[in-house]
Amino acid sequence: MTSKIVIECQLGCKSKLQDLLFLGYVSSVNSMRSSSEKNISETFFPLDLLICPTCKLGQISCIVDKEVLFPQSYPYTSSTTKILRKNFKNLAEESLRIIDVTKQDLILDIGSNDGNLLINFKDQMKVLGITPENVGKIAIKRGITTIIDYFNSKSALNIIKKYHKAKIITATNVFAHIDQMKDLIKNIKKCLTEDGVFISESHYFLKVIEGMQYDTIYHEHLRYYSLTSLKFFLEKFGLEIFHAKEIETHGGSIRVYASRKKNYSITKNVSKILKKEKIFFKKKSLTSFKKKVLLTKLGMLKIIENLKNNNKIIYGVGAPSRSSTLINYVGLDENMIDCILEVNSSHKIGKYVPGTKIPVLSEDTVKYKNLDYLLLFSWHIKDDLKKIFRNKGFKGKFIIPLPAPRIEN
């Protein structure tokens, strides 16, 4: 089985889910073909967003097998993203202020990738990562003990036996990726000390809606959390959220601290965010979301049409996972976008954007002086990108696709 359709709430509610948005049929965002595989067929899966009216969870209906979504050749390395490096440093500083640790305590990072988060804890406590992709070998070379495997009941038991229970367990931008939520949280609790803390970071459902961030919807992301939905779920397993905050990563995420009940005092942030969400879900924001997404698609196509009618060459900048959703939903192809540029260290260079024949090239191979337009697919960090490409000699204009398609100097 490669995929399955799930129409029940993934957090265990029995309410009938409501349709929010259908984005068509999209291939796995990391199934990137090399130039020699240009004409090989791809597999496409339905991509739609639903909401649970009870716990306020956003979720997709099609669950694709993890071996398809996260193969050993998974190309993403978190250390290449400046905003993530900054965020993980902030997480380390904040958590070490809140949680008392010793050098004998262990921090376990689920989905540890290349060790970008754990490197910040290395001098304060023992560090251990677990990730199924080969990029985990990069972390090992950096001196970070890493298990190359999926996090499940078997690997959880092995962690406890070979190492010991963790004072801190982190799951940053992976807590929404893993199927079988009940098993996941049980395994996390199993690996957590009695006074331990579980920290998660996930795309914030309210930011997806408010910021028109439909491009963050793809099959890796099974769920889009509100704090309301996280509170509902974690409490079912005896975990209490004692601190939460909105953060900037991925265009708007939420960081949540949880522990066994009464281990920590609950901060004012928790009630503040829950109150805001209660007001938000009473508004008509959800009903207008679908129409607004359509208008952004039409606006994007109009900009491209006008430029191509005037024989303008358009290069894309950045090939994050979110770019695949935007490109496939809008219907962009190699006739509209000549190529997409990535940093020189990216594993995506020399491949094609999933579902298209748009090539990904190194940004160091381009002469920018005579180039007219750059389309910023990582539009949520557009200010940083503008500075980078101005310094490279680009004198043209930038196309910003969301939340409202436009051209900027």
GIDA-V301730 format. One record per residue. N is the residue number from 1. SS is DSSP state (hx for helix, st for strand, lp for the rest). PHI is phi as a letter, one per 30 degrees, with the letter a starting at -180 (999 if undefined). OMEGA is omega in degrees with one decimal (* if undefined). Layout:
N/SS/PHI/OMEGA
N/SS/PHI/OMEGA
This chain:
1/lp/999/-179.9
2/lp/c/-179.9
3/st/a/175.6
4/st/b/178.3
5/st/c/179.8
6/lp/b/-179.0
7/lp/c/174.4
8/lp/c/177.8
9/lp/d/-177.7
10/lp/d/177.9
11/lp/c/173.6
12/lp/j/174.8
13/lp/d/179.1
14/lp/c/179.9
15/lp/d/176.2
16/lp/d/-178.6
17/lp/d/-179.4
18/st/c/178.0
19/st/d/175.6
20/st/c/-171.5
21/st/a/173.5
22/st/c/-175.0
23/st/c/177.7
24/st/j/-179.6
25/st/c/-171.7
26/st/b/176.1
27/st/d/177.2
28/lp/e/-172.5
29/lp/d/179.3
30/lp/c/174.3
31/lp/d/-173.4
32/lp/c/-179.5
33/lp/d/174.4
34/st/d/-177.8
35/hx/d/179.6
36/hx/d/-179.3
37/hx/c/-172.6
38/lp/e/-174.7
39/lp/c/177.0
40/lp/d/-178.0
41/lp/d/178.8
42/lp/c/176.5
43/lp/c/-178.2
44/st/c/-177.8
45/st/b/177.8
46/st/d/-178.1
47/st/b/176.9
48/st/b/-176.8
49/st/c/179.0
50/st/b/176.1
51/st/b/173.5
52/lp/d/-177.2
53/lp/d/-178.1
54/lp/d/-174.8
55/lp/c/176.5
56/lp/i/173.8
57/lp/c/169.3
58/st/c/-179.2
59/st/a/173.2
60/st/c/-176.0
61/lp/c/-175.6
62/st/c/179.6
63/st/c/-178.8
64/st/c/-178.5
65/lp/e/-177.0
66/hx/d/178.8
67/hx/d/176.6
68/hx/d/-176.1
69/hx/d/-174.6
70/lp/b/178.1
71/lp/d/179.1
72/lp/d/-179.6
73/lp/d/-179.4
74/lp/e/-167.5
75/lp/d/-170.9
76/lp/d/171.8
77/lp/b/-172.0
78/hx/d/-177.0
79/hx/d/-179.9
80/hx/d/-176.6
81/lp/c/-176.0
82/hx/e/-176.8
83/hx/d/177.5
84/hx/d/177.2
85/hx/e/178.7
86/hx/d/-178.8
87/hx/d/-178.0
88/hx/d/174.7
89/hx/d/177.9
90/hx/d/178.9
91/hx/d/-179.7
92/hx/d/-178.5
93/hx/d/-178.9
94/hx/d/-176.3
95/hx/d/-179.9
96/hx/d/171.3
97/hx/d/-174.9
98/hx/d/-172.0
99/lp/c/176.1
100/lp/d/-180.0
101/lp/b/172.6
102/lp/b/179.8
103/lp/d/177.6
104/lp/c/178.3
105/lp/d/-177.9
106/st/c/168.2
107/st/c/178.9
108/st/c/178.3
109/st/c/179.3
110/st/d/-175.0
111/lp/i/-168.3
112/lp/d/175.2
113/lp/h/-175.7
114/lp/c/177.0
115/lp/i/-175.8
116/lp/d/178.3
117/lp/d/-172.6
118/hx/d/179.9
119/hx/e/-179.1
120/hx/d/-179.2
121/lp/c/-168.0
122/lp/e/-177.5
123/lp/d/-175.6
124/lp/c/-176.3
125/lp/a/176.7
126/st/d/-176.7
127/st/b/178.7
128/st/b/177.7
129/st/c/172.0
130/st/b/-177.6
131/st/a/-177.7
132/lp/d/-172.1
133/lp/c/179.7
134/lp/d/178.6
135/lp/d/175.2
136/hx/d/178.9
137/hx/d/175.6
138/hx/d/178.5
139/hx/d/179.7
140/hx/d/178.5
141/hx/d/178.6
142/lp/d/178.2
143/lp/i/-179.1
144/lp/c/179.2
145/lp/e/-173.9
146/st/b/175.1
147/st/c/178.4
148/st/d/-175.7
149/lp/a/171.5
150/lp/d/176.3
151/lp/d/179.9
152/lp/b/-175.8
153/hx/d/-179.1
154/hx/d/-179.1
155/hx/d/177.3
156/hx/d/178.4
157/hx/d/178.6
158/hx/d/178.0
159/hx/d/-179.2
160/hx/d/-178.1
161/hx/d/-174.0
162/hx/d/-179.5
163/lp/c/169.4
164/lp/a/-177.6
165/lp/d/-173.5
166/st/c/175.0
167/st/d/176.4
168/st/b/171.0
169/st/b/-179.7
170/st/c/174.3
171/st/b/-175.2
172/st/c/-178.0
173/lp/h/173.0
174/lp/b/-177.7
175/lp/d/177.5
176/lp/c/-174.4
177/lp/c/-167.6
178/lp/c/177.1
179/lp/d/178.3
180/lp/h/-174.5
181/hx/e/-179.5
182/hx/d/179.2
183/hx/d/-179.2
184/hx/e/-176.4
185/hx/d/175.5
186/hx/d/179.1
187/hx/d/176.0
188/hx/d/178.9
189/hx/d/-179.6
190/hx/d/-177.1
191/hx/d/-173.7
192/st/c/174.9
193/st/d/-177.6
194/st/e/178.9
195/st/c/-175.5
196/st/d/-177.0
197/st/b/174.4
198/st/c/-179.1
199/st/c/177.2
200/st/b/170.2
201/st/b/-178.3
202/st/b/172.2
203/st/e/-177.9
204/st/d/-173.6
205/hx/e/-178.8
206/hx/d/179.4
207/hx/d/176.1
208/hx/d/-177.4
209/hx/d/-176.5
210/hx/d/-175.9
211/lp/c/-179.4
212/lp/h/-174.5
213/lp/c/177.6
214/hx/d/-179.4
215/hx/d/175.4
216/hx/d/179.5
217/lp/c/173.5
218/lp/a/-165.4
219/lp/d/174.2
220/lp/d/-177.0
221/lp/c/-179.1
222/lp/d/-173.4
223/st/b/175.8
224/st/b/-169.0
225/st/d/157.5
226/lp/c/175.9
227/hx/d/177.2
228/hx/e/-178.7
229/hx/d/178.1
230/hx/d/177.7
231/hx/d/179.4
232/hx/e/-175.1
233/hx/d/-175.2
234/hx/d/179.5
235/hx/d/177.4
236/lp/d/-178.2
237/lp/c/173.6
238/lp/i/177.7
239/st/c/-175.7
240/st/c/175.3
241/st/d/-179.0
242/st/c/175.8
243/st/a/177.9
244/st/a/176.8
245/st/a/174.6
246/st/d/180.0
247/st/b/-171.0
248/lp/d/-170.8
249/hx/e/177.3
250/hx/h/177.7
251/hx/i/178.7
252/lp/k/-179.3
253/st/b/176.7
254/st/b/177.7
255/st/c/-173.6
256/st/b/175.2
257/st/c/179.5
258/st/b/178.1
259/st/b/172.1
260/st/d/-169.6
261/lp/e/174.1
262/lp/i/174.8
263/lp/d/-177.5
264/lp/b/175.3
265/lp/d/-178.3
266/lp/d/-178.4
267/lp/d/180.0
268/hx/d/-179.0
269/hx/e/-176.4
270/hx/d/-179.2
271/hx/d/179.8
272/hx/d/-179.2
273/hx/d/179.2
274/hx/d/178.9
275/hx/d/178.7
276/hx/d/-179.3
277/hx/d/179.6
278/hx/d/178.2
279/hx/d/-177.6
280/hx/e/-175.0
281/lp/d/174.3
282/lp/d/-178.5
283/lp/d/-179.8
284/lp/c/-178.0
285/hx/e/-175.8
286/hx/d/-176.6
287/hx/d/-179.0
288/hx/c/-175.5
289/hx/e/-177.2
290/hx/e/-179.2
291/hx/d/-179.4
292/hx/d/177.4
293/hx/d/178.0
294/hx/e/-179.0
295/hx/d/177.0
296/hx/d/177.7
297/hx/d/-179.9
298/hx/d/178.9
299/hx/d/179.4
300/hx/d/179.5
301/hx/d/179.1
302/hx/d/178.3
303/hx/d/-179.3
304/hx/d/-179.8
305/hx/e/-178.6
306/hx/d/-178.8
307/hx/d/-179.0
308/hx/d/175.2
309/hx/d/178.3
310/lp/c/174.4
311/lp/h/178.2
312/lp/d/175.5
313/lp/c/-178.1
314/st/c/172.8
315/st/c/173.0
316/st/d/176.4
317/st/b/178.2
318/lp/i/176.8
319/lp/b/176.0
320/lp/d/-179.3
321/hx/e/-176.6
322/hx/d/-179.7
323/hx/d/-179.6
324/hx/d/178.7
325/hx/d/-178.9
326/hx/d/-177.3
327/hx/d/-177.7
328/hx/d/179.8
329/hx/d/-179.2
330/hx/d/179.8
331/lp/j/178.7
332/lp/d/177.0
333/lp/b/-175.4
334/lp/d/176.2
335/lp/d/179.5
336/lp/c/178.9
337/lp/c/-172.7
338/lp/d/178.3
339/st/a/174.2
340/st/b/-176.5
341/st/c/177.6
342/st/b/176.9
343/lp/d/-170.4
344/lp/e/-177.3
345/lp/d/-174.9
346/lp/d/176.7
347/lp/d/-176.8
348/lp/d/-178.9
349/lp/d/-179.5
350/lp/i/-180.0
351/st/b/-179.8
352/st/c/174.1
353/lp/e/-178.5
354/lp/e/178.6
355/lp/i/-177.5
356/lp/b/171.3
357/lp/c/176.1
358/lp/d/-177.6
359/st/d/175.1
360/st/c/-177.5
361/st/c/175.1
362/st/d/-179.8
363/hx/d/179.4
364/hx/d/-177.1
365/hx/c/-171.3
366/lp/c/171.0
367/lp/c/-169.0
368/lp/c/-171.4
369/lp/e/-176.0
370/lp/c/-178.9
371/lp/d/-173.2
372/lp/d/-171.4
373/st/b/172.1
374/st/b/178.2
375/st/c/-174.2
376/st/d/178.5
377/lp/d/171.6
378/lp/c/-171.6
379/hx/d/-179.0
380/hx/d/174.0
381/hx/b/-173.3
382/hx/d/-178.1
383/hx/d/177.7
384/hx/d/-178.6
385/hx/d/178.7
386/hx/e/-179.9
387/hx/d/-178.3
388/hx/e/-174.8
389/hx/d/170.9
390/hx/d/178.9
391/hx/d/177.3
392/lp/d/177.2
393/lp/j/179.5
394/lp/d/-177.2
395/lp/c/-177.4
396/lp/d/-177.3
397/st/c/-177.5
398/st/c/173.1
399/st/c/179.3
400/st/c/-172.6
401/lp/d/-176.2
402/lp/b/-1.0
403/lp/d/174.3
404/lp/b/-177.2
405/lp/e/-177.4
406/st/a/175.5
407/st/c/-179.2
408/st/b/175.6
409/lp/d/*
